[in-house]
Amino acid sequence: MPKSRPRKNKKATKPKSKSKSKSKRRSPIPEGFRSVTPYLAINGAAEAIEWYKKAFGAKEFVKERQAMPDGKLMHGRILIGDSIVMMSDVFPGGTHKDPLELGSTPVTLHIYVTNVDEVWNRAIENGAKVDQQLDNQFWGERYGQLRDPFGHSWSLSMRVQMSPEELEQKRQQAMSMFAQNQHPASSE
């Protein structure tokens, strides 16, 4: 009878799954997106993308642009800083309305930048309207609000060094206005 060789003690291994393909598993959240991403309704979304490039230094995801034969955008995507903003034109029969059609918007998009005066001036030069003048505020930021030519409201700011006395003076001014049912933006 032939002698059998002693078996080597092998660790148990999982059998390779044939269901895993060579490619990585698809993430449920696309790369670059955060938990909340604004999606703007705009009459003239293609023109708005160009405006956001000039005013805010936006970068367009050109491959994401889905244009209709008439030039309207079914979908567009830009990057402002590290944040994605999506948009499309308004279409008849749809549920979304353009802020110019509504006469206002209840939403303000906020942008933090490292040189707020530069971005602010560029936006104004490209047709933005001031809603609240850019100024140092009582919470320690240089902050202002404007409206783009498409009706969307934006606030721009950056943190700034302010003395405790300046912070308190700005706080008292703001609280005085609020006590009189005024808002700093309405005094412009």
C-alpha positions in Angstrom: 0.0 0.0 0.0 1.5 3.3 -1.0 2.2 5.8 1.7 0.0 8.9 1.5 1.7 12.2 1.8 0.8 14.3 4.8 -1.5 17.2 3.9 -0.4 20.7 4.5 -2.6 22.6 6.9 -4.2 25.2 4.7 -6.3 28.1 6.0 -9.8 28.2 4.8 -10.4 30.7 2.1 -13.6 32.1 0.7 -14.3 30.9 -2.7 -14.0 33.7 -5.3 -17.4 35.1 -6.1 -18.2 35.0 -9.8 -20.8 37.8 -9.3 -18.0 40.4 -8.7 -17.0 41.8 -12.0 -13.6 43.2 -12.8 -14.8 46.7 -12.3 -15.4 48.3 -8.9 -18.8 48.3 -7.4 -20.7 51.4 -8.2 -21.2 53.9 -5.4 -24.8 55.0 -4.7 -23.5 58.6 -4.5 -21.6 60.0 -7.5 -18.1 61.2 -6.9 -17.8 64.8 -5.9 -21.3 65.2 -4.6 -22.2 66.3 -1.1 -25.3 65.4 0.9 -27.3 68.4 -0.5 -26.9 69.7 -4.0 -28.9 72.6 -5.4 -30.7 72.2 -8.7 -31.7 75.5 -10.2 -34.6 76.2 -12.6 -33.6 78.9 -15.0 -35.0 80.4 -18.2 -31.7 80.5 -20.1 -29.7 77.8 -18.3 -27.0 77.8 -20.9 -26.5 81.6 -20.6 -26.5 81.2 -16.8 -23.7 78.7 -16.9 -21.6 81.2 -18.9 -22.5 83.9 -16.3 -21.5 81.7 -13.4 -18.2 81.0 -15.1 -17.5 84.7 -15.4 -18.9 85.9 -12.1 -18.0 83.0 -9.7 -15.2 81.2 -11.6 -17.4 78.2 -12.1 -16.2 75.2 -14.1 -18.7 73.4 -16.3 -18.9 69.6 -16.5 -19.2 69.8 -20.3 -19.9 66.0 -20.6 -23.0 66.4 -18.4 -24.6 69.1 -20.6 -27.8 67.7 -22.1 -29.1 70.2 -24.6 -32.4 70.1 -26.5 -32.5 70.8 -30.3 -33.7 74.4 -29.5 -30.6 75.0 -27.3 -32.5 74.8 -24.0 -30.8 72.6 -21.3 -32.4 69.6 -20.0 -29.5 69.3 -17.6 -26.3 71.1 -16.8 -23.7 70.9 -14.0 -21.1 73.3 -12.7 -18.6 73.3 -10.0 -18.2 76.5 -7.8 -15.2 76.0 -5.5 -15.7 72.4 -4.4 -19.5 72.4 -4.7 -21.6 71.1 -7.5 -24.7 73.1 -8.7 -27.0 71.5 -11.2 -29.5 73.3 -13.4 -31.9 73.1 -16.3 -34.2 75.3 -18.3 -37.8 75.6 -17.3 -40.1 73.6 -19.5 -43.9 74.1 -20.2 -45.9 71.7 -18.1 -43.1 71.2 -15.6 -43.5 71.9 -11.9 -40.5 74.2 -11.5 -40.8 77.9 -12.0 -38.1 80.5 -12.9 -37.5 83.0 -10.1 -38.0 85.9 -12.5 -41.4 84.5 -13.3 -42.3 84.2 -9.6 -40.9 87.7 -8.8 -38.5 86.4 -6.2 -36.9 83.3 -4.7 -37.2 82.0 -1.1 -33.7 80.4 -1.4 -30.3 81.9 -1.2 -27.2 80.0 -2.2 -24.1 80.8 -0.1 -20.5 80.9 -1.4 -17.5 81.0 0.9 -14.5 82.4 -0.9 -11.0 83.5 0.0 -11.3 87.0 -1.6 -14.9 88.1 -1.3 -14.3 91.6 -2.6 -12.8 90.3 -5.9 -15.7 87.8 -6.5 -18.3 90.4 -5.4 -16.9 93.0 -7.8 -16.8 90.5 -10.7 -20.4 89.5 -10.1 -21.5 93.2 -10.0 -19.5 93.9 -13.2 -21.3 91.0 -14.9 -24.8 92.3 -14.0 -25.6 91.1 -10.5 -27.9 93.4 -8.4 -27.0 94.1 -4.8 -29.6 93.0 -2.2 -27.4 93.6 0.8 -24.2 95.5 0.5 -20.9 93.7 1.2 -19.7 94.6 4.7 -18.1 93.2 7.8 -20.8 91.6 9.9 -21.3 91.0 13.6 -20.6 87.3 13.3 -17.1 87.9 12.0 -17.5 87.6 8.3 -17.4 90.0 5.4 -20.8 89.2 3.8 -23.2 90.5 1.2 -26.2 89.3 -0.8 -26.8 89.8 -4.5 -29.2 88.5 -7.2 -27.9 87.1 -10.5 -29.4 88.2 -13.8 -31.5 85.0 -13.8 -33.2 85.8 -10.5 -31.3 83.6 -8.1 -30.2 85.0 -4.8 -26.6 84.5 -3.7 -24.7 85.4 -0.5 -20.9 85.7 -0.6 -18.6 85.8 2.4 -15.3 85.1 4.0 -14.2 85.1 7.6 -12.4 88.2 8.7 -10.5 89.4 11.8 -12.5 91.9 13.7 -11.9 93.4 17.1 -14.4 92.6 19.9 -15.5 96.2 19.9 -16.2 96.2 16.2 -18.1 93.0 16.5 -20.2 94.4 19.3 -20.9 97.7 17.4 -22.0 95.7 14.3 -24.2 93.5 16.5 -25.9 96.4 18.2 -26.6 98.1 14.8 -28.2 94.9 13.4 -30.3 94.3 16.6 -31.5 97.9 16.5 -32.7 97.5 12.9 -34.4 94.2 13.7 -36.1 95.8 16.7 -37.6 98.4 14.3 -38.8 95.6 12.0 -36.1 96.5 9.5 -33.6 94.2 7.9 -30.1 95.4 6.9 -30.8 94.2 3.3 -33.9 96.5 3.1 -32.0 99.6 4.0 -29.9 99.6 0.7 
